[in-house]
């Protein structure tokens, strides 16, 4: 299944399924990545549904597809400047992404972008992820 991280903090959170629009619990121990396992709101992930503690349904085998960390890494490989991505929810509650430099000067659209748009801006191939 595919979904977007709705919330993630202190090792747990929720993924909203793209197929069902339902929220699924996520524990950091089920994230498939090396090092410190964390995700950011809006990150696009693939996952399966399985049973966790107390036989409760939860997301397992969670694999980041496009994450804020991946986008920032790609931005800084392709730019002479150090760039960061900032997020802000618009008046409709939609998360928007902005690229800024170390002086917080905007380097991207003032209207903000979706995660896939900012990933493409950073040079990541997003074809087929819509």
Steps between C-alpha positions, in 0.01 A plus 500: 500500500602862462431788733614831642627555852229689688691537824825364641662593830701322770508171312138458401237654276243438232496443125195599292436239232479634142258216414258514794572842655507324840770555760730213602721497811878501442783416741859596415614139534308424178678764287741340253803731505845501651602731780251711690152402381280805464248643257351845443140601446416459132773245419384248240543137611420145394386263775312184585238438766595257774443426865698683765496491877177378654393363156412850375516583129787729406731596215796266457789487252470877454730622222544871423443576130546879512592666828597847613847366586543359146394833346744704711783258419424529126478881519841526661666265250377711209559851640799709595293649785384317810125471461226388738135418459248673722137399533186693578132414483292727278157637594340170392734295723705370204870458572714712265877476450739793446872493416706755693871572539683539832387864519138382469476661156242328284652307209176349365141599427325733745185288465678194637516156347378149570751239616521355149549847349783588740655155439494566123646849566787323682559273200335184635315286244135504610348353184226251585468610865194724453 
